[in-house]
Amino acid sequence: MDRNALREKLPALEKRVQEIFATMPSCHDFDHTLRVRQNAAILAQAESADLLVVDYAALLHDIGRQQELQDQGQTCHATLGAAMVKPILLELGVQEEQFIQAVAECVRTHRYRVRNDLKPSSPEAKVVFDADKLDSLGAIGLARAFNFAGRIGARVHNSRKEAMTAKSYSREDSAYREFLVKLQFLPKAMLTNSGKSLAKRRYQLMEQFFRQLEQECTGEDLQNSDL
């Protein structure tokens, strides 16, 4: 199968992935996948990565997420998703083993909280990793963090001490906790030059937001204002 034939499979793959995400909560829904796909296309061009491998992998990167959400993190969605890649692509008539494995590697290594001891090594895997992390930063990152916190019944905001001593999926698992334990470290974790530049810009907005939020929750912003 030549590359044009692989491109022609993309609409069918997009439809199949959309079906998988039909019941996913909005912080990890099909819209997230489309944003990652968009980010990945931009980064792939800047990094001279294989655009077709990246496009397939971006669409498939979170297909194992449903199970991880259902068992509250016991399943590694990256490992499960990588195992799901080949059966899905074979269903669509994609049989090129080298291409399938390249896509699966991107899915397997895209996760920030590594569980399988594998890190992105190919240019394509690094692009998909960074594209996914960019959607956790900036204004969209804030929206997703608060969406998730609201879905699990977490507080709107808590102190640094409360957040840092909290467990995942608890009432103290706030958006601020996600920022403290993960999001603030993403810019340094980026693997491509273009990804690092974009992540730094989005991080600055997020850091400013949480600083303002803390000041409003403690009344510090009012104490320092000229009334």
C-alpha positions in Angstrom: 0.0 0.0 0.0 1.5 3.3 -1.1 1.3 6.5 1.0 -1.6 7.9 -1.1 -3.6 4.8 -0.2 -2.7 5.3 3.5 -3.9 8.9 3.3 -7.2 7.7 1.8 -7.7 5.6 4.9 -7.6 8.6 7.3 -11.3 9.5 7.1 -12.3 5.9 8.0 -9.8 5.9 10.8 -11.1 9.3 12.1 -14.6 7.8 12.1 -13.5 4.7 14.0 -11.7 6.7 16.6 -14.7 9.0 17.0 -16.8 5.9 17.7 -14.3 4.8 20.4 -14.6 8.2 22.1 -18.4 8.4 21.9 -18.8 8.1 25.7 -15.6 9.8 26.9 -15.8 12.7 29.3 -14.9 16.0 27.6 -11.4 16.5 29.1 -10.3 13.5 27.0 -12.9 13.4 24.3 -12.6 13.4 20.5 -12.2 17.2 20.6 -8.9 16.6 22.5 -7.8 14.1 19.9 -8.5 16.6 17.1 -6.5 19.4 18.9 -3.6 17.0 19.4 -3.8 16.1 15.8 -3.7 19.8 14.8 -0.7 20.4 17.2 1.1 17.4 15.8 0.7 18.5 12.2 2.3 21.8 13.0 5.2 20.3 15.0 5.8 17.5 12.5 6.3 20.0 9.7 8.7 22.1 11.9 10.6 19.0 13.0 10.7 17.3 9.6 8.9 14.2 10.9 6.9 11.8 8.9 3.6 13.5 8.6 1.6 10.4 7.9 2.9 8.4 10.8 2.3 11.4 13.1 -1.3 11.9 11.7 -2.3 8.3 12.3 -0.6 8.2 15.8 -2.2 11.5 16.9 -5.7 10.1 16.0 -5.0 6.9 17.9 -2.9 8.2 20.9 -5.7 8.0 23.5 -7.7 5.0 22.3 -6.9 3.2 25.6 -8.0 6.0 27.8 -11.5 4.7 28.4 -10.3 1.8 30.4 -7.9 3.9 32.4 -10.6 6.3 33.4 -12.9 3.4 34.4 -10.5 1.8 36.7 -9.1 5.2 38.0 -5.6 4.8 36.7 -4.9 1.2 37.2 -4.6 0.6 33.5 -1.9 2.4 31.5 -3.8 3.8 28.5 -0.6 4.2 26.5 0.3 0.6 26.8 -3.2 -0.6 26.1 -3.6 1.9 23.2 -0.5 0.6 21.5 -1.8 -2.9 21.7 -5.1 -1.7 20.1 -3.4 0.0 17.1 -2.6 -3.1 15.0 -6.1 -4.7 15.2 -7.8 -1.4 14.3 -5.4 -0.7 11.4 -5.8 -4.2 10.1 -9.6 -3.8 10.1 -9.1 -0.7 7.9 -6.9 -2.7 5.5 -3.5 -1.3 6.6 -1.1 -4.2 6.6 2.3 -2.6 6.4 4.0 -3.9 9.5 6.7 -1.3 9.7 4.2 1.5 9.4 1.9 -0.1 12.0 4.8 -0.5 14.5 5.9 3.1 13.9 2.4 4.3 14.8 2.2 2.0 17.8 5.5 3.3 19.2 4.1 6.8 19.1 1.1 5.7 21.1 3.1 3.6 23.5 5.5 6.4 24.4 3.2 9.5 24.4 2.4 9.4 28.1 4.1 11.9 30.5 3.7 9.7 33.6 5.7 6.8 32.2 4.8 3.3 33.4 6.3 1.1 30.7 9.9 2.5 31.0 9.8 3.5 27.3 10.4 7.0 26.2 9.9 8.5 22.7 12.9 7.9 20.5 11.7 8.5 16.9 11.1 12.1 15.6 7.4 11.1 15.1 7.0 9.8 18.7 8.6 13.0 20.1 6.2 15.1 18.0 3.1 13.2 19.2 4.4 13.4 22.8 4.8 17.2 22.6 1.5 17.7 20.7 -0.3 15.9 23.5 1.4 17.9 26.2 0.6 21.3 24.5 -3.1 20.5 25.0 -2.5 20.4 28.8 -1.0 23.9 28.9 -2.3 27.4 28.4 -6.0 28.3 28.3 -7.1 24.9 27.0 -5.0 23.2 29.7 -6.7 25.2 32.4 -10.1 24.4 30.9 -9.4 20.7 30.9 -7.9 20.7 34.4 -11.0 22.3 35.9 -13.3 20.1 33.8 -11.6 17.0 35.2 -11.6 18.3 38.8 -15.3 19.1 38.5 -16.1 15.7 37.1 -14.5 13.9 40.1 -16.0 16.4 42.6 -12.8 18.1 43.6 -12.6 21.6 45.1 -12.4 24.6 42.9 -9.2 25.6 44.7 -7.1 24.6 47.7 -3.8 25.4 49.3 -0.5 24.1 48.2 -0.2 21.9 51.3 -3.7 20.5 50.8 -3.0 19.8 47.1 0.4 18.3 47.6 -0.7 15.8 50.3 -3.8 14.7 48.4 -4.4 11.5 46.5 -5.6 11.2 42.9 -9.3 11.3 42.3 -9.9 12.7 45.8 -11.8 15.9 46.8 -8.4 17.7 47.0 -7.4 16.6 43.5 -8.0 20.1 42.2 -6.9 21.7 39.0 -4.2 23.4 41.1 -2.9 20.0 42.3 -2.6 19.0 38.7 -0.6 22.1 38.0 1.7 21.4 40.9 2.3 17.7 40.3 2.4 17.7 36.5 1.6 20.7 34.4 4.3 23.1 35.6 6.9 20.6 34.6 5.7 20.0 31.1 7.7 22.8 29.4 11.0 21.2 30.5 9.8 17.8 29.5 9.1 18.8 25.9 11.3 16.9 23.4 11.3 19.1 20.3 12.6 22.6 19.8 9.3 23.8 18.5 7.4 22.1 21.3 9.6 23.7 23.9 9.0 27.2 22.5 5.2 26.8 22.3 5.0 25.2 25.8 6.9 28.0 27.4 4.4 30.5 26.0 1.4 28.6 27.2 2.9 27.9 30.6 3.3 31.6 31.3 -0.4 32.1 31.0 -1.2 29.2 33.2 1.3 30.2 35.9 -0.2 33.8 35.9 -3.7 32.4 36.2 -3.0 30.3 39.3 -1.1 33.2 41.0 -4.1 35.4 40.5 -6.5 32.7 41.6 -4.5 32.2 44.9 -4.6 36.0 45.5 -8.3 36.1 45.0 -9.0 33.1 47.2 -6.9 34.6 50.1 -8.1 38.2 49.5 -4.6 39.3 48.9 -5.6 41.0 45.6 -8.1 43.2 47.6 -5.7 44.1 50.3 -3.2 45.4 47.8 -5.7 47.3 45.8 -6.5 51.0 45.9 -10.2 51.3 46.8 
